[in-house]
C-alpha cells in the first residue's frame, strides 16, 4: 500500500507541469540554448544548427523578446568589414546564424513571437507560433511542421533552453 501511495505521489509530481497552465511570468528572463534538433518528414533526427550551437532567448516583462542562434565554430570573415567581405563568406555567415526580435504573447502553452526585426527579412511582420513547455529551469520550444531547411521539409524542431542565473 505504501509503495502504491508513493508511486502515485511521484506520478502526480512528475506530470504536475503538464496539468497546470504555465504563466507568462515564468518565461521572463534569459535562456541559453542547450540543444536544437530537427525531425525530418522521414522521422530522422538531426542537429538543427550543427553540433553544440550557441543561442540566447530573452523574454521581458513588457512583452518583448529576442532570440539569436549561431552554429558553433563559425568562421570569421577575412576582413573586418561585413559588407565588403567576399560574397561566399557573407553567405556562409548568414546561413550559420539567425536572429529576430519583437513582441510576444503566451497563452494555452503556446508562445507567439510577433516578429518586428529579423536576420531573415521574410519573417518580419509575421507571427511564429511555438509550443512551449516549462520543466523546472528548462524551457522546451517546439516548432510546427512544414519549414523548409536546406531543401528538406521538416516535421518540426525542438529547442531546449536553460534559464540563465
N, C-alpha and C positions, 0 to 999 in steps of 0.2 A: 504494500500500500504506500509506504514512504517513497519507494522508487517511482511509482506512478505519479505521485504528487510532485516530486522533484522534477521528473521528466516533463510534466505538464507546465510547470512554472518556467522551465528552461525554454520550452517552445513558445510560450507567451512572450518572454523576454526577447527571444530571437526574432520573432515576427512583429514585435511592437511597432517598429518604424514603418512597417507596411500598412498597419491598421490605422494609424493616426495621420491625418493630413499634415504635411510639413508647412511650417510658417515661412513666409518670405524673409523674415528677420534672421532665420537660420542660415540663409545664403550669404548674408552681408559679411564681407571680409575678402581676403585674398587667398586664392587656392593655387597650389603648384601641381603641375601635371605629373602623374605617377605612371600612367600608361595610356596608350591610344591604339585601338585596334579597329580594323575594318573587317566586316564579314562580306564575302563575295556572294553573288547570286548562287554559286555552286556550294556555298557553305564553308569555304575555306576562310581561315582567319589569318590576317596579315597585319604587320605593323603599319599603322596609318601614316606615321611621319618618320619612318626609318626606325632604327633601334635607339631606344632611350631618348626620345625627343625632349625638348625643353619647352615649358609653357607656363603661363600665368593667366588666371581668370579672376577678375575683381568685380564684386557687386557692392554698390554703395547704398546707404540709407535713403538717398534721394533718387532712387530708381535708375541709376546709371550703371553701365557695365562696360568692361573692356576685356578683350582676350587677345593673346598672342601665343603662337606656337611656332617653334622652329625645329628643323632637323638638327640633331647633334652633329658636330664636326662639319659644319658648313664651311666652305672655302671662302676666304676673304677675297675681295676684289683686288685686282692687280694694281689699282690706283685708288687714291683717296677721294675720288670724285664719282659718286654713284651714277651720275648722268653720263659722264664721259667714259666709263668703263666699257670694255668690249661687249657687244650685244649678247654673246653667248654667256658671259659671266653674269650679266644683268638678268638674263632669262633664268639661269640656274638659281640666282639669289631669290628671284620672285617665286620660283617653283618650290623652294625649300622653306617657305615661311608663309604664315597667314596671320592677319591681324584685323580686328574690327572692333567697333565701339558704338554705343548708342544707349537707348533706354531699354529697360526690361520690365516684364510683368511675370508674376508667378501665381499660378492657380492650378488646382487639381493635379498636383505632381507634374506639371509642365511649366517650363520656363520658356518665355518667348523673348528673343533678342530682337529688338526693333533697330535694325542697323542704320546708322547715320554716316559712318565713315568706315572704309574697309580697304584692304590691300587688293581685294577682288571687287572692282567697281560694280560688277553686276549685282552684288549683294546690297548695295546702298538703296535705301527706301524699300527694303524687303523685311519680312519677319522670318526669323529662323526659329522654328518651334522644336523644342527638345524635351524628351522625358528626363526628369530629374529626380534622383533619389538620394537622400541623405542617410548615411550609415556611419554613425559616430563622427569621427573627424574626416570622413571621406564623402565626396560628392560624386555620384555616378551620373554622367550625362550620356544619353543615347539619342542618336540622330535617326530620323525616319529613313526608310529605304528609298532608293531611286537616284542618289547622287552618282555622277559620272566622274571617276577619278582615274586619270591616266588611260582613258579609253575603256575602263571597266566599270560597269554598273554595279554598285554595291547595295547589299541588303541592309546596311546600316553600320554605324560606327559606335563604339563605346569608349568614352574618355573617363578615366578615373583621376580625380583631383584630391589632393590632401590639403586641409586647411593649414595656412602658414601661421605660425605662432608669433 
